């Protein structure tokens, strides 16, 4: 019985039969991802573009073409806002409240988490369950008792009163930090105690550097919440010289008519510090989120 000889395919035909190479497929996937991300970013940037571009127009130009470039470029809106409105003072007030409030929120939350992790017992478990109630009770139901307490201590219409109210956000910091801190190896604490380190030294020199990723994440969340909060300063602040930037944006809204270019100018001024915060802290923010996502 004779066997029929089948000629082998050329060597250069094998890659073609398999299609694109691995590197080529990866480049295509990378290009598709880039196109999708850029498209989403452009869509998200449209409202910001509209706000910023209309700050350089007058009311007539904005009404004629809100999406187009200004026909007569002007800085009158910024000049008027800075010279006739307490925008600078409001920015300083917001910076004070945000920086001081976030600092103490994070420190209190980290200290509480450290105490809970070091002293695990039924008592600390009960305290943790009690703190969970702060996420169950709506904040609006506490406005009247909080206002009475602030008035009793003379903290109404003061920046210190706002900071004291914002310290309630330390509970949120605690719940984020305590879960991260429980994953730290206990051998580090034992070794530090054997070397003669006290609890506060262990906290400042060992715990804080190890939980830096979650601290950065908490700082970002709390900074955004404090900076953009409207309800608390609107209720507790009545003096113009103590108002925050968000209140200045709200005050730009007229009852019967609104100067929209001026409104968008104040909105842009309120966004600039947050934008600079993200640009300056971008490296640490991304590193903190990535480290927290791959922890363990």
N, C-alpha and C positions, 0 to 999 in steps of 0.2 A: 504494500500500500504506500503510495507516494504521498508525501506531505507537501502542501502548498506553502511556499515561502512568502511571507508578507513583509514588505520592506518597512523598515523603521522610519518614523516621522523625523524630520530634520530637528536638530537640537534646538534651533532658534524658534521653532514653532511651539515649544512647551510653554514659555512665558505668555505667548499670545493666547494660548488655549486657556490659561488660568485667568486671563483678564489683567486688570491693573495690579501693579505691585503694591506691597503694603505701604511703602512711603507715599506712593501716589494717592492711595485711598485716604491716608491720613491727611495729606495736604488738601484734598477735596473736602473732607469733613471739617477741617480747620477753617477753610474758606467759607463754607456754609454757615458755620457757627459765627464767624465774624460778621457776615452779612446780616444774620438774624439779630445779633446783639446790637449792631450799628442801627438797624431799622427800629428796634425797640427804643434805643437811646434817643433817636431823633424824634420819635413820637412823644416820648416823655419830656423832651426839651421844648416842644412847641409852646406849652403854657408859659414856661420861663422866658422864652423868646418874646412872646407877646407882651409880657409884663415889662421886661427890660427895654425893649425897643420903643414902647410908648412913653417911657419916662423922658425921652428926648423930643417929644411932640407937644403941641398945644392941643386944647380940646377939639378945635376944628379939624386939625390934621388927623387926630385919632378917630373922630367920627367918620371922616371921609374914607380912611383906609387903615383899620386897626392892625392889619398884618403886614403892611408895607413899610419900607424904610422911610424915615422922616424926610419930607421935602425941605423943611427948614430946621436944621439941627440946632437945638437949644438946650442950655443947662439951667434955664429959668426955674424949672421945677425943683432941682436940687438946691439952687440958691435960695429959693423961697422957703423950702423945708428947713434948711439949716439956719437961716436968719430969723424966721418968724415963728417957727414951731420948736418946742423943747425936745428936739430929736436927740441932740448930743447928751443932754441930761438923762433922757430916757435910756439911751444906750449905756451910759455909765451905771444907772440903776440896775439895768438888766444884767450887766456884767457882774456887779457886786453880788446880786442875789444868786445868780447861776454859779459863779465860782465858789462862793462860800457855802451855799446850800449843797452843791454836789460833793464838795470836799468832805463835809461832815456826814452826809448821807452814806458815802462809801466807807468812811472810817467806822461809823457806828455799825453799819451792816457787816463789815469784815470782823470787827471785834465781837459782835453777837454770834456770828458763825463760828469764830474761833472758840468762844466759850462753850457753845453747844457741842462742838466736836470733841473738845478736851474733857468735858464733864457729861458723858452720856448717862442718863438716868431717866427714871419715870418723870421726874420733875421737869427736866429739860425737854422731854418729849411732849409733856403737857403744855409747856410754854410755846413750843413750836406749833402745836395744834391751835393754841389760842391766837397766835399771830396769823394763822391762816384765815381767821375771820375777817381780817382787813381786806381780803380779796372777795369776800362774800357780801359784805355790807356795802351798798352803794355810797359813794362819797357825798352825794347830795343830801343824804339823810343826816349827815354830821355837820352841815353848815351852821345851823342855829347854835348847837352847843359849842362848836369851835369859835364862833363869833363872840359868844358870851365870855368864853375863857380869854380870848384875845382882848376883849374890852376890859375885863376885870384886871388884867395885868398891864393895861395901857399900851398894847401892841398893835391896836388898830391904826391904820394909816401910817405904817412905818415899814421900812425895809427889813428890820429885825423881825417884825411879825410875819412877813412873808417867808423869811428863812426858817423860822420856827415851824411854820405850817409845812414847808417842803421837807422838813426832816422826817415826816411820815413816810417819805419814799425810801427810807432806810430799810423798811420791811421788804420791799421788792429787792433791794440789794442783798439783804440777808438770804433770801430764798435762792437767789442765783449763786451766791458765793458758797453757801453751806454745802450744796451738792458737789461743787468742784473741790472744796476743801476736804470732804470725806474721802476723796480718792488719793490724798497724799499719804505716803508711807509713814506709818507710825514709828518706824525705826529711827527716822530723823529726829523726832521729838525726844525719844528716849536717849539717843546719843547726845543731844544738846543738854538734856537734864544731867546726864552723867558728867558732862564737861562743866557743870556749874551754872548753866544759863537759866535765868528765871523766865517766867511765862511771858512777860512783856518783851524781853530780849528775843525770845524764840519767835514771837509774833512779828516784830519789826525786821529782824535780820534773816529769818528763815521762811516764815509763812508768806509774808507779803511778796518777796521776789518770786516764790513758786506759783502764786496765784495771779501773777501779773496779767496773763491773758484774759481771765474772767474779769479782772478789775477794769481793764481797758474797755471791754464790752459793756460793763455796767456804767462806766463814765459816759460812754456814747449815748446810751439809752436815757440816762438821767439828764444829761445836758440838753438833749433835744426836747425832753418833756418840760424841763424848767424854763428853757428859753422861749418855747412856743405856748406856754400855758396862758390862757386868757381868763378863765373863770375866777381863779384865786385872786389875782391883782384887781380884777374888775369889781370884786365884792369888798375887798379889804382896803383898797387904796382909793382915796378921794382927792388928795392934793395933786395938782398938776406937776409939781416939781418932784414927786415921788412915783410917778407913773412909769411903767415899763414900755418897751418898744411896741409890743403887741397892742397895748391900749392906744398908742399913738396911731397905729394903723386903723383901729376901730374908730377913733375920733375923726379920722379923715372922711368917714362916711357921713354925708349930710342927710338930714331928715327928708328933704324934698328934692335936693339935687346934690350931685357928687362931682367934684373935680377929679375925674378918673386918672388923668396923667399924674396929678399930685398924689393920689391914692397909691398908684403903682410905684411912684418914686419912694414913698415911705416904706412900702412893702419891700422894695429892692434894698433899701438901707438896712432893714431888719434882717434880710437874708445874707448880707455881705459877711457879718461876723461868723455865722454858721458855716458859710462856704469856706472862709479862710480856716476855720477850725478843722474841717475835713481835709483841706489841702495840706495843712501843717501836720496833722496827725494821721494821714493816710497810711503811712508805713506801719505805724503801731496798731492802727485799727485792723488792717488786713492781717497782720501777724497775730494779733490777739484772737481774731475770729478763726483763723486757720488752726492755731495751736489748740483752741478750745474744741474744734471739731474733730481733731485727731488725737485728743488726749486719751491716754490709756492704751 
